[in-house]
Amino acid sequence: MARRYNKSKIFKDENGTQYLNRIEYPSIPIRDDDVFIRGVFGETFMNIAHRFYQNKNFWWVIARANNQSNSIYTIPGKEYRIPQNINLILQELEQLNK
């Protein structure tokens, strides 16, 4: 399971269905070291996360930084911001969800 779920508690509803508690995500402000790329047809945030972070599970960082929650695919030609300080973002995520 992705690191962002490591400390999540599993709950059961009255029917016995299991689910994770809600994850609170950090804001990801623009920084000087951010990289900008253009979307390509068929490219996903998972592909980009693997290329930049060597871990496809950090796709949510790129999606959140670009306020895109409706699709995992990039829009061809659209500019996307890729935060470079992933460790800082992960530390903030951990602090928010203690």
PANUGU-889844 format. One record per residue: y, x, z of N, C-alpha, C, O in turn. Coordinates in nm, 2 decimals, always signed. Layout:
residues N
<pt n_north="Y" n_east="X" n_up="Z" ca_north="Y" ca_east="X" ca_up="Z" c_north="Y" c_east="X" c_up="Z" o_north="Y" o_east="X" o_up="Z"/>
...
END
This chain:
residues 98
<pt n_north="-0.12" n_east="+0.08" n_up="+0.00" ca_north="+0.00" ca_east="+0.00" ca_up="+0.00" c_north="+0.12" c_east="+0.09" c_up="+0.00" o_north="+0.12" o_east="+0.20" o_up="+0.06"/>
<pt n_north="+0.23" n_east="+0.04" n_up="-0.06" ca_north="+0.35" ca_east="+0.12" ca_up="-0.07" c_north="+0.41" c_east="+0.15" c_up="+0.06" o_north="+0.39" o_east="+0.07" o_up="+0.16"/>
<pt n_north="+0.48" n_east="+0.26" n_up="+0.07" ca_north="+0.54" ca_east="+0.30" ca_up="+0.20" c_north="+0.63" c_east="+0.20" c_up="+0.26" o_north="+0.64" o_east="+0.19" o_up="+0.38"/>
<pt n_north="+0.70" n_east="+0.12" n_up="+0.18" ca_north="+0.79" ca_east="+0.02" ca_up="+0.23" c_north="+0.72" c_east="-0.09" c_up="+0.31" o_north="+0.79" o_east="-0.16" o_up="+0.38"/>
<pt n_north="+0.59" n_east="-0.10" n_up="+0.29" ca_north="+0.51" ca_east="-0.20" ca_up="+0.37" c_north="+0.44" c_east="-0.14" c_up="+0.49" o_north="+0.38" o_east="-0.22" o_up="+0.56"/>
<pt n_north="+0.45" n_east="-0.01" n_up="+0.51" ca_north="+0.38" ca_east="+0.05" ca_up="+0.62" c_north="+0.39" c_east="-0.01" c_up="+0.76" o_north="+0.29" o_east="-0.02" o_up="+0.83"/>
<pt n_north="+0.51" n_east="-0.05" n_up="+0.79" ca_north="+0.53" ca_east="-0.11" ca_up="+0.93" c_north="+0.54" c_east="-0.26" c_up="+0.93" o_north="+0.58" o_east="-0.32" o_up="+1.03"/>
<pt n_north="+0.51" n_east="-0.32" n_up="+0.82" ca_north="+0.51" ca_east="-0.47" ca_up="+0.81" c_north="+0.40" c_east="-0.53" c_up="+0.89" o_north="+0.29" o_east="-0.48" o_up="+0.89"/>
<pt n_north="+0.43" n_east="-0.64" n_up="+0.95" ca_north="+0.33" ca_east="-0.71" ca_up="+1.03" c_north="+0.27" c_east="-0.82" c_up="+0.94" o_north="+0.34" o_east="-0.88" o_up="+0.86"/>
<pt n_north="+0.14" n_east="-0.84" n_up="+0.96" ca_north="+0.07" ca_east="-0.94" ca_up="+0.88" c_north="+0.07" c_east="-1.07" c_up="+0.97" o_north="+0.02" o_east="-1.06" o_up="+1.08"/>
<pt n_north="+0.11" n_east="-1.18" n_up="+0.91" ca_north="+0.11" ca_east="-1.31" ca_up="+0.98" c_north="+0.01" c_east="-1.40" c_up="+0.91" o_north="-0.02" o_east="-1.38" o_up="+0.80"/>
<pt n_north="-0.04" n_east="-1.50" n_up="+0.98" ca_north="-0.12" ca_east="-1.60" ca_up="+0.93" c_north="-0.05" c_east="-1.74" c_up="+0.95" o_north="+0.00" o_east="-1.76" o_up="+1.06"/>
<pt n_north="-0.06" n_east="-1.82" n_up="+0.85" ca_north="+0.00" ca_east="-1.96" ca_up="+0.86" c_north="-0.11" c_east="-2.05" c_up="+0.92" o_north="-0.22" o_east="-2.00" o_up="+0.94"/>
<pt n_north="-0.08" n_east="-2.18" n_up="+0.93" ca_north="-0.18" ca_east="-2.27" ca_up="+0.99" c_north="-0.30" c_east="-2.29" c_up="+0.90" o_north="-0.40" o_east="-2.34" o_up="+0.95"/>
<pt n_north="-0.30" n_east="-2.25" n_up="+0.78" ca_north="-0.41" ca_east="-2.26" ca_up="+0.69" c_north="-0.50" c_east="-2.13" c_up="+0.68" o_north="-0.60" o_east="-2.12" o_up="+0.61"/>
<pt n_north="-0.45" n_east="-2.03" n_up="+0.76" ca_north="-0.52" ca_east="-1.90" ca_up="+0.76" c_north="-0.48" c_east="-1.81" c_up="+0.65" o_north="-0.53" o_east="-1.70" o_up="+0.64"/>
<pt n_north="-0.38" n_east="-1.84" n_up="+0.57" ca_north="-0.32" ca_east="-1.76" ca_up="+0.46" c_north="-0.24" c_east="-1.64" c_up="+0.53" o_north="-0.16" o_east="-1.67" o_up="+0.61"/>
<pt n_north="-0.28" n_east="-1.52" n_up="+0.49" ca_north="-0.20" ca_east="-1.41" ca_up="+0.54" c_north="-0.08" c_east="-1.38" c_up="+0.45" o_north="-0.08" o_east="-1.39" o_up="+0.33"/>
<pt n_north="+0.02" n_east="-1.33" n_up="+0.52" ca_north="+0.14" ca_east="-1.29" ca_up="+0.44" c_north="+0.22" c_east="-1.18" c_up="+0.53" o_north="+0.20" o_east="-1.18" o_up="+0.65"/>
<pt n_north="+0.29" n_east="-1.10" n_up="+0.46" ca_north="+0.37" ca_east="-1.00" ca_up="+0.52" c_north="+0.51" c_east="-1.06" c_up="+0.57" o_north="+0.56" o_east="-1.15" o_up="+0.51"/>
<pt n_north="+0.56" n_east="-1.00" n_up="+0.68" ca_north="+0.69" ca_east="-1.05" ca_up="+0.72" c_north="+0.80" c_east="-1.00" c_up="+0.62" o_north="+0.77" o_east="-0.91" o_up="+0.54"/>
<pt n_north="+0.91" n_east="-1.06" n_up="+0.62" ca_north="+1.02" ca_east="-1.03" ca_up="+0.53" c_north="+1.07" c_east="-0.88" c_up="+0.55" o_north="+1.09" o_east="-0.84" o_up="+0.66"/>
<pt n_north="+1.08" n_east="-0.81" n_up="+0.44" ca_north="+1.13" ca_east="-0.67" ca_up="+0.44" c_north="+1.28" c_east="-0.68" c_up="+0.42" o_north="+1.33" o_east="-0.75" o_up="+0.33"/>
<pt n_north="+1.36" n_east="-0.61" n_up="+0.50" ca_north="+1.50" ca_east="-0.59" ca_up="+0.48" c_north="+1.52" c_east="-0.46" c_up="+0.41" o_north="+1.49" o_east="-0.36" o_up="+0.46"/>
<pt n_north="+1.59" n_east="-0.47" n_up="+0.29" ca_north="+1.62" ca_east="-0.36" ca_up="+0.21" c_north="+1.76" c_east="-0.30" c_up="+0.24" o_north="+1.85" o_east="-0.38" o_up="+0.26"/>
<pt n_north="+1.77" n_east="-0.17" n_up="+0.23" ca_north="+1.90" ca_east="-0.11" ca_up="+0.25" c_north="+1.99" c_east="-0.13" c_up="+0.12" o_north="+1.94" o_east="-0.15" o_up="+0.01"/>
<pt n_north="+2.12" n_east="-0.13" n_up="+0.15" ca_north="+2.21" ca_east="-0.13" ca_up="+0.03" c_north="+2.20" c_east="+0.01" c_up="-0.03" o_north="+2.17" o_east="+0.11" o_up="+0.04"/>
<pt n_north="+2.23" n_east="+0.02" n_up="-0.16" ca_north="+2.22" ca_east="+0.16" ca_up="-0.22" c_north="+2.35" c_east="+0.18" c_up="-0.29" o_north="+2.37" o_east="+0.15" o_up="-0.41"/>
<pt n_north="+2.45" n_east="+0.24" n_up="-0.22" ca_north="+2.58" ca_east="+0.26" ca_up="-0.28" c_north="+2.57" c_east="+0.37" c_up="-0.38" o_north="+2.48" o_east="+0.46" o_up="-0.39"/>
<pt n_north="+2.67" n_east="+0.37" n_up="-0.47" ca_north="+2.68" ca_east="+0.47" ca_up="-0.58" c_north="+2.72" c_east="+0.60" c_up="-0.51" o_north="+2.80" o_east="+0.61" o_up="-0.42"/>
<pt n_north="+2.65" n_east="+0.71" n_up="-0.56" ca_north="+2.67" ca_east="+0.84" ca_up="-0.51" c_north="+2.70" c_east="+0.93" c_up="-0.63" o_north="+2.66" o_east="+0.90" o_up="-0.74"/>
<pt n_north="+2.76" n_east="+1.05" n_up="-0.60" ca_north="+2.79" ca_east="+1.14" ca_up="-0.71" c_north="+2.67" c_east="+1.20" c_up="-0.78" o_north="+2.68" o_east="+1.24" o_up="-0.90"/>
<pt n_north="+2.56" n_east="+1.20" n_up="-0.71" ca_north="+2.44" ca_east="+1.26" ca_up="-0.77" c_north="+2.35" c_east="+1.16" c_up="-0.85" o_north="+2.25" o_east="+1.20" o_up="-0.90"/>
<pt n_north="+2.39" n_east="+1.04" n_up="-0.86" ca_north="+2.32" ca_east="+0.94" ca_up="-0.93" c_north="+2.31" c_east="+0.98" c_up="-1.08" o_north="+2.40" o_east="+1.04" o_up="-1.13"/>
<pt n_north="+2.20" n_east="+0.94" n_up="-1.14" ca_north="+2.18" ca_east="+0.97" ca_up="-1.28" c_north="+2.19" c_east="+0.83" c_up="-1.35" o_north="+2.14" o_east="+0.73" o_up="-1.30"/>
<pt n_north="+2.24" n_east="+0.83" n_up="-1.47" ca_north="+2.25" ca_east="+0.71" ca_up="-1.55" c_north="+2.17" c_east="+0.72" c_up="-1.68" o_north="+2.17" o_east="+0.83" o_up="-1.75"/>
<pt n_north="+2.09" n_east="+0.62" n_up="-1.71" ca_north="+2.01" ca_east="+0.62" ca_up="-1.83" c_north="+2.03" c_east="+0.49" c_up="-1.90" o_north="+2.08" o_east="+0.39" o_up="-1.85"/>
<pt n_north="+1.98" n_east="+0.48" n_up="-2.03" ca_north="+1.98" ca_east="+0.36" ca_up="-2.10" c_north="+1.84" c_east="+0.30" c_up="-2.11" o_north="+1.75" o_east="+0.37" o_up="-2.13"/>
<pt n_north="+1.83" n_east="+0.17" n_up="-2.09" ca_north="+1.71" ca_east="+0.10" ca_up="-2.10" c_north="+1.65" c_east="+0.11" c_up="-2.24" o_north="+1.72" o_east="+0.12" o_up="-2.34"/>
<pt n_north="+1.52" n_east="+0.11" n_up="-2.25" ca_north="+1.44" ca_east="+0.12" ca_up="-2.37" c_north="+1.34" c_east="+0.01" c_up="-2.38" o_north="+1.29" o_east="-0.03" o_up="-2.27"/>
<pt n_north="+1.32" n_east="-0.05" n_up="-2.49" ca_north="+1.23" ca_east="-0.16" ca_up="-2.51" c_north="+1.09" c_east="-0.12" c_up="-2.45" o_north="+1.03" o_east="-0.02" o_up="-2.48"/>
<pt n_north="+1.04" n_east="-0.21" n_up="-2.36" ca_north="+0.91" ca_east="-0.20" ca_up="-2.30" c_north="+0.90" c_east="-0.11" c_up="-2.18" o_north="+0.80" o_east="-0.09" o_up="-2.12"/>
<pt n_north="+1.01" n_east="-0.04" n_up="-2.15" ca_north="+1.02" ca_east="+0.04" ca_up="-2.03" c_north="+1.03" c_east="-0.04" c_up="-1.90" o_north="+1.11" o_east="-0.13" o_up="-1.90"/>
<pt n_north="+0.96" n_east="+0.00" n_up="-1.80" ca_north="+0.97" ca_east="-0.08" ca_up="-1.67" c_north="+1.03" c_east="+0.01" c_up="-1.56" o_north="+1.04" o_east="+0.13" o_up="-1.58"/>
<pt n_north="+1.07" n_east="-0.05" n_up="-1.46" ca_north="+1.12" ca_east="+0.03" ca_up="-1.34" c_north="+1.01" c_east="+0.11" c_up="-1.28" o_north="+1.04" o_east="+0.22" o_up="-1.23"/>
<pt n_north="+0.89" n_east="+0.07" n_up="-1.29" ca_north="+0.78" ca_east="+0.16" ca_up="-1.25" c_north="+0.77" c_east="+0.28" c_up="-1.33" o_north="+0.75" o_east="+0.39" o_up="-1.27"/>
<pt n_north="+0.78" n_east="+0.27" n_up="-1.46" ca_north="+0.78" ca_east="+0.39" ca_up="-1.55" c_north="+0.90" c_east="+0.49" c_up="-1.50" o_north="+0.88" o_east="+0.61" o_up="-1.49"/>
<pt n_north="+1.01" n_east="+0.43" n_up="-1.48" ca_north="+1.13" ca_east="+0.52" ca_up="-1.45" c_north="+1.11" c_east="+0.58" c_up="-1.31" o_north="+1.14" o_east="+0.70" o_up="-1.29"/>
<pt n_north="+1.06" n_east="+0.50" n_up="-1.21" ca_north="+1.04" ca_east="+0.56" ca_up="-1.08" c_north="+0.93" c_east="+0.67" c_up="-1.09" o_north="+0.95" o_east="+0.77" o_up="-1.02"/>
<pt n_north="+0.83" n_east="+0.66" n_up="-1.17" ca_north="+0.73" ca_east="+0.76" ca_up="-1.18" c_north="+0.80" c_east="+0.89" c_up="-1.24" o_north="+0.77" o_east="+1.00" o_up="-1.20"/>
<pt n_north="+0.88" n_east="+0.87" n_up="-1.34" ca_north="+0.95" ca_east="+0.98" ca_up="-1.40" c_north="+1.04" c_east="+1.05" c_up="-1.31" o_north="+1.05" o_east="+1.18" o_up="-1.31"/>
<pt n_north="+1.12" n_east="+0.98" n_up="-1.23" ca_north="+1.23" ca_east="+1.04" ca_up="-1.15" c_north="+1.18" c_east="+1.08" c_up="-1.01" o_north="+1.23" o_east="+1.17" o_up="-0.95"/>
<pt n_north="+1.09" n_east="+1.00" n_up="-0.95" ca_north="+1.04" ca_east="+1.01" ca_up="-0.81" c_north="+0.90" c_east="+1.06" c_up="-0.80" o_north="+0.85" o_east="+1.08" o_up="-0.69"/>
<pt n_north="+0.83" n_east="+1.06" n_up="-0.91" ca_north="+0.68" ca_east="+1.09" ca_up="-0.92" c_north="+0.61" c_east="+0.99" c_up="-0.83" o_north="+0.50" o_east="+1.03" o_up="-0.78"/>
<pt n_north="+0.66" n_east="+0.87" n_up="-0.82" ca_north="+0.59" ca_east="+0.77" ca_up="-0.75" c_north="+0.64" c_east="+0.63" c_up="-0.80" o_north="+0.75" o_east="+0.59" o_up="-0.78"/>
<pt n_north="+0.55" n_east="+0.56" n_up="-0.87" ca_north="+0.58" ca_east="+0.43" ca_up="-0.93" c_north="+0.61" c_east="+0.33" c_up="-0.82" o_north="+0.68" o_east="+0.23" o_up="-0.86"/>
<pt n_north="+0.57" n_east="+0.34" n_up="-0.70" ca_north="+0.59" ca_east="+0.24" ca_up="-0.60" c_north="+0.74" c_east="+0.24" c_up="-0.55" o_north="+0.78" o_east="+0.14" o_up="-0.48"/>
<pt n_north="+0.82" n_east="+0.33" n_up="-0.60" ca_north="+0.97" ca_east="+0.33" ca_up="-0.56" c_north="+1.05" c_east="+0.25" c_up="-0.67" o_north="+1.17" o_east="+0.27" o_up="-0.68"/>
<pt n_north="+0.98" n_east="+0.17" n_up="-0.75" ca_north="+1.05" ca_east="+0.10" ca_up="-0.86" c_north="+1.16" c_east="+0.01" c_up="-0.80" o_north="+1.26" o_east="-0.01" o_up="-0.86"/>
<pt n_north="+1.14" n_east="-0.04" n_up="-0.67" ca_north="+1.23" ca_east="-0.13" ca_up="-0.61" c_north="+1.37" c_east="-0.07" c_up="-0.59" o_north="+1.47" o_east="-0.14" o_up="-0.58"/>
<pt n_north="+1.37" n_east="+0.07" n_up="-0.57" ca_north="+1.49" ca_east="+0.14" ca_up="-0.54" c_north="+1.58" c_east="+0.12" c_up="-0.67" o_north="+1.70" o_east="+0.09" o_up="-0.66"/>
<pt n_north="+1.52" n_east="+0.14" n_up="-0.78" ca_north="+1.60" ca_east="+0.13" ca_up="-0.91" c_north="+1.64" c_east="-0.01" c_up="-0.94" o_north="+1.76" o_east="-0.04" o_up="-0.98"/>
<pt n_north="+1.55" n_east="-0.11" n_up="-0.91" ca_north="+1.59" ca_east="-0.25" ca_up="-0.93" c_north="+1.70" c_east="-0.29" c_up="-0.84" o_north="+1.79" o_east="-0.36" o_up="-0.88"/>
<pt n_north="+1.69" n_east="-0.25" n_up="-0.71" ca_north="+1.79" ca_east="-0.29" ca_up="-0.62" c_north="+1.93" c_east="-0.22" c_up="-0.65" o_north="+2.03" o_east="-0.28" o_up="-0.64"/>
<pt n_north="+1.92" n_east="-0.09" n_up="-0.69" ca_north="+2.05" ca_east="-0.02" ca_up="-0.72" c_north="+2.12" c_east="-0.09" c_up="-0.84" o_north="+2.24" o_east="-0.07" o_up="-0.85"/>
<pt n_north="+2.04" n_east="-0.16" n_up="-0.92" ca_north="+2.10" ca_east="-0.22" ca_up="-1.04" c_north="+2.11" c_east="-0.37" c_up="-1.03" o_north="+2.13" o_east="-0.44" o_up="-1.13"/>
<pt n_north="+2.09" n_east="-0.42" n_up="-0.91" ca_north="+2.10" ca_east="-0.57" ca_up="-0.89" c_north="+2.01" c_east="-0.65" c_up="-0.99" o_north="+2.06" o_east="-0.75" o_up="-1.04"/>
<pt n_north="+1.89" n_east="-0.60" n_up="-1.01" ca_north="+1.81" ca_east="-0.66" ca_up="-1.11" c_north="+1.68" c_east="-0.71" c_up="-1.04" o_north="+1.60" o_east="-0.62" o_up="-1.00"/>
<pt n_north="+1.66" n_east="-0.83" n_up="-1.01" ca_north="+1.55" ca_east="-0.88" ca_up="-0.94" c_north="+1.47" c_east="-0.98" c_up="-1.03" o_north="+1.36" o_east="-1.03" o_up="-0.98"/>
<pt n_north="+1.51" n_east="-1.01" n_up="-1.15" ca_north="+1.45" ca_east="-1.11" ca_up="-1.23" c_north="+1.35" c_east="-1.06" c_up="-1.33" o_north="+1.27" o_east="-1.13" o_up="-1.39"/>
<pt n_north="+1.34" n_east="-0.93" n_up="-1.34" ca_north="+1.24" ca_east="-0.87" ca_up="-1.44" c_north="+1.21" c_east="-0.72" c_up="-1.40" o_north="+1.30" o_east="-0.65" o_up="-1.35"/>
<pt n_north="+1.09" n_east="-0.68" n_up="-1.43" ca_north="+1.06" ca_east="-0.54" ca_up="-1.41" c_north="+1.09" c_east="-0.45" c_up="-1.53" o_north="+1.08" o_east="-0.33" o_up="-1.52"/>
<pt n_north="+1.13" n_east="-0.52" n_up="-1.64" ca_north="+1.16" ca_east="-0.45" ca_up="-1.76" c_north="+1.31" c_east="-0.42" c_up="-1.78" o_north="+1.39" o_east="-0.49" o_up="-1.73"/>
<pt n_north="+1.33" n_east="-0.30" n_up="-1.84" ca_north="+1.47" ca_east="-0.27" ca_up="-1.87" c_north="+1.52" c_east="-0.35" c_up="-1.99" o_north="+1.43" o_east="-0.39" o_up="-2.07"/>
<pt n_north="+1.64" n_east="-0.36" n_up="-2.00" ca_north="+1.70" ca_east="-0.43" ca_up="-2.12" c_north="+1.75" c_east="-0.31" c_up="-2.21" o_north="+1.83" o_east="-0.23" o_up="-2.17"/>
<pt n_north="+1.69" n_east="-0.31" n_up="-2.34" ca_north="+1.73" ca_east="-0.20" ca_up="-2.43" c_north="+1.88" c_east="-0.18" c_up="-2.44" o_north="+1.95" o_east="-0.28" o_up="-2.47"/>
<pt n_north="+1.93" n_east="-0.06" n_up="-2.43" ca_north="+2.07" ca_east="-0.03" ca_up="-2.44" c_north="+2.15" c_east="-0.05" c_up="-2.31" o_north="+2.26" o_east="+0.01" o_up="-2.31"/>
<pt n_north="+2.10" n_east="-0.12" n_up="-2.22" ca_north="+2.18" ca_east="-0.14" ca_up="-2.09" c_north="+2.17" c_east="-0.01" c_up="-2.01" o_north="+2.07" o_east="+0.06" o_up="-2.00"/>
<pt n_north="+2.28" n_east="+0.02" n_up="-1.94" ca_north="+2.29" ca_east="+0.14" ca_up="-1.86" c_north="+2.23" c_east="+0.11" c_up="-1.72" o_north="+2.26" o_east="+0.00" o_up="-1.66"/>
<pt n_north="+2.15" n_east="+0.20" n_up="-1.67" ca_north="+2.08" ca_east="+0.18" ca_up="-1.54" c_north="+2.11" c_east="+0.30" c_up="-1.45" o_north="+2.11" o_east="+0.42" o_up="-1.50"/>
<pt n_north="+2.14" n_east="+0.28" n_up="-1.33" ca_north="+2.17" ca_east="+0.38" ca_up="-1.23" c_north="+2.04" c_east="+0.42" c_up="-1.16" o_north="+1.97" o_east="+0.33" o_up="-1.11"/>
<pt n_north="+2.01" n_east="+0.55" n_up="-1.15" ca_north="+1.90" ca_east="+0.60" ca_up="-1.08" c_north="+1.94" c_east="+0.68" c_up="-0.96" o_north="+1.99" o_east="+0.80" o_up="-0.98"/>
<pt n_north="+1.93" n_east="+0.63" n_up="-0.84" ca_north="+1.97" ca_east="+0.71" ca_up="-0.72" c_north="+1.88" c_east="+0.83" c_up="-0.71" o_north="+1.76" o_east="+0.82" o_up="-0.73"/>
<pt n_north="+1.94" n_east="+0.94" n_up="-0.68" ca_north="+1.86" ca_east="+1.07" ca_up="-0.67" c_north="+1.82" c_east="+1.10" c_up="-0.52" o_north="+1.72" o_east="+1.17" o_up="-0.51"/>
<pt n_north="+1.89" n_east="+1.05" n_up="-0.42" ca_north="+1.85" ca_east="+1.08" ca_up="-0.29" c_north="+1.76" c_east="+0.98" c_up="-0.23" o_north="+1.79" o_east="+0.90" o_up="-0.14"/>
<pt n_north="+1.63" n_east="+0.98" n_up="-0.28" ca_north="+1.53" ca_east="+0.88" ca_up="-0.24" c_north="+1.50" c_east="+0.89" c_up="-0.09" o_north="+1.47" o_east="+0.79" o_up="-0.03"/>
<pt n_north="+1.50" n_east="+1.01" n_up="-0.04" ca_north="+1.46" ca_east="+1.03" ca_up="+0.11" c_north="+1.56" c_east="+0.96" c_up="+0.20" o_north="+1.52" o_east="+0.90" o_up="+0.30"/>
<pt n_north="+1.69" n_east="+0.97" n_up="+0.16" ca_north="+1.79" ca_east="+0.90" ca_up="+0.24" c_north="+1.77" c_east="+0.75" c_up="+0.24" o_north="+1.78" o_east="+0.68" o_up="+0.34"/>
<pt n_north="+1.74" n_east="+0.70" n_up="+0.12" ca_north="+1.71" ca_east="+0.55" ca_up="+0.11" c_north="+1.59" c_east="+0.51" c_up="+0.19" o_north="+1.59" o_east="+0.41" o_up="+0.25"/>
<pt n_north="+1.48" n_east="+0.59" n_up="+0.18" ca_north="+1.36" ca_east="+0.56" ca_up="+0.26" c_north="+1.38" c_east="+0.56" c_up="+0.41" o_north="+1.32" o_east="+0.49" o_up="+0.48"/>
<pt n_north="+1.46" n_east="+0.66" n_up="+0.45" ca_north="+1.49" ca_east="+0.67" ca_up="+0.59" c_north="+1.57" c_east="+0.54" c_up="+0.64" o_north="+1.54" o_east="+0.49" o_up="+0.75"/>
<pt n_north="+1.66" n_east="+0.50" n_up="+0.56" ca_north="+1.74" ca_east="+0.38" ca_up="+0.59" c_north="+1.65" c_east="+0.26" c_up="+0.59" o_north="+1.66" o_east="+0.17" o_up="+0.68"/>
<pt n_north="+1.56" n_east="+0.25" n_up="+0.50" ca_north="+1.46" ca_east="+0.14" ca_up="+0.50" c_north="+1.38" c_east="+0.13" c_up="+0.63" o_north="+1.36" o_east="+0.03" o_up="+0.69"/>
<pt n_north="+1.33" n_east="+0.25" n_up="+0.67" ca_north="+1.25" ca_east="+0.26" ca_up="+0.79" c_north="+1.33" c_east="+0.22" c_up="+0.91" o_north="+1.28" o_east="+0.15" o_up="+1.00"/>
<pt n_north="+1.46" n_east="+0.26" n_up="+0.92" ca_north="+1.55" ca_east="+0.22" ca_up="+1.03" c_north="+1.57" c_east="+0.07" c_up="+1.04" o_north="+1.57" o_east="+0.01" o_up="+1.14"/>
<pt n_north="+1.59" n_east="+0.01" n_up="+0.92" ca_north="+1.61" ca_east="-0.14" ca_up="+0.91" c_north="+1.49" c_east="-0.22" c_up="+0.95" o_north="+1.51" o_east="-0.33" o_up="+1.00"/>
<pt n_north="+1.37" n_east="-0.17" n_up="+0.94" ca_north="+1.25" ca_east="-0.24" ca_up="+0.96" c_north="+1.17" c_east="-0.20" c_up="+1.07" o_north="+1.05" o_east="-0.22" o_up="+1.08"/>
<pt n_north="+1.23" n_east="-0.13" n_up="+1.17" ca_north="+1.16" ca_east="-0.09" ca_up="+1.29" c_north="+1.13" c_east="-0.21" c_up="+1.38" o_north="+1.07" o_east="-0.20" o_up="+1.49"/>
END
